[in-house]
Amino acid sequence: MTQAAHLVLQNALSLDEKDRALLAAVLLESLESDQDEGVEDAWLLEVQRRVAELDSGGTKTIPLETAMSQLRKRIVGNAGN
């Protein structure tokens, strides 16, 4: 890490949590590549498809606690593999 980057890091770490989070988000966004052009559009279409599926009754929701419990069981079950 260059001296300039180290100084920026020290200053950034002295910020409050909200400002650090905003700074991190802006830095991450600056690293996003143009090669992923169209990904946002694809996600928007997927979200719209899923909302339509929910609205039509084609998909049913489950409580978060149930989903988390099912995921934990899968993780524990796969831990021995």
C-alpha positions as CSV (number, residue, x, y, z in Angstrom):
1,M,0.0,0.0,0.0
2,T,1.4,3.4,-0.9
3,Q,1.9,6.0,1.7
4,A,-0.9,8.1,0.2
5,A,-3.3,5.1,0.3
6,H,-2.3,4.4,3.9
7,L,-3.0,8.0,4.9
8,V,-6.4,7.9,3.2
9,L,-7.1,4.6,5.0
10,Q,-6.2,6.1,8.4
11,N,-8.4,9.1,7.8
12,A,-11.3,6.9,6.6
13,L,-11.1,4.7,9.7
14,S,-11.4,7.8,11.8
15,L,-14.9,8.6,10.3
16,D,-18.1,7.6,12.0
17,E,-19.8,4.4,10.9
18,K,-22.3,6.1,8.6
19,D,-19.6,8.0,6.7
20,R,-17.4,4.9,6.5
21,A,-20.3,2.9,5.0
22,L,-21.0,5.6,2.5
23,L,-17.3,5.8,1.6
24,A,-17.0,2.0,1.2
25,A,-20.1,2.0,-1.1
26,V,-18.7,4.7,-3.3
27,L,-15.3,3.0,-3.5
28,L,-16.9,-0.3,-4.4
29,E,-19.1,1.3,-7.0
30,S,-16.0,2.9,-8.6
31,L,-14.6,-0.6,-9.1
32,E,-17.6,-1.9,-11.0
33,S,-16.7,-2.7,-14.6
34,D,-18.5,-1.6,-17.7
35,Q,-18.3,-5.1,-18.9
36,D,-21.2,-6.0,-16.7
37,E,-23.4,-3.7,-18.7
38,G,-26.9,-5.1,-18.9
39,V,-26.7,-6.9,-15.6
40,E,-28.9,-4.3,-13.9
41,D,-31.5,-4.7,-16.6
42,A,-31.4,-8.4,-16.3
43,W,-31.9,-8.2,-12.5
44,L,-34.8,-5.8,-13.0
45,L,-36.5,-8.2,-15.3
46,E,-35.9,-11.1,-12.9
47,V,-37.4,-9.1,-10.0
48,Q,-40.4,-8.1,-12.1
49,R,-40.9,-11.8,-13.1
50,R,-40.7,-12.9,-9.4
51,V,-43.1,-10.2,-8.3
52,A,-45.6,-11.2,-11.0
53,E,-45.2,-14.9,-9.9
54,L,-46.0,-13.9,-6.3
55,D,-48.9,-11.7,-7.4
56,S,-50.4,-14.5,-9.5
57,G,-50.2,-17.0,-6.6
58,G,-47.7,-19.2,-8.5
59,T,-45.2,-19.0,-5.7
60,K,-45.9,-19.1,-2.0
61,T,-43.8,-17.4,0.7
62,I,-42.6,-18.8,3.9
63,P,-41.6,-17.0,7.1
64,L,-38.0,-16.0,7.5
65,E,-37.6,-18.2,10.5
66,T,-38.7,-21.2,8.5
67,A,-36.3,-20.4,5.7
68,M,-33.4,-19.9,8.0
69,S,-34.1,-23.2,9.8
70,Q,-34.2,-25.0,6.5
71,L,-30.9,-23.5,5.4
72,R,-29.2,-24.4,8.7
73,K,-30.3,-28.0,8.3
74,R,-28.9,-28.1,4.7
75,I,-25.6,-26.6,5.8
76,V,-25.3,-29.0,8.7
77,G,-26.3,-31.9,6.5
78,N,-23.7,-30.9,3.9
79,A,-20.9,-30.2,6.4
80,G,-19.8,-33.9,6.4
81,N,-19.3,-34.0,2.6
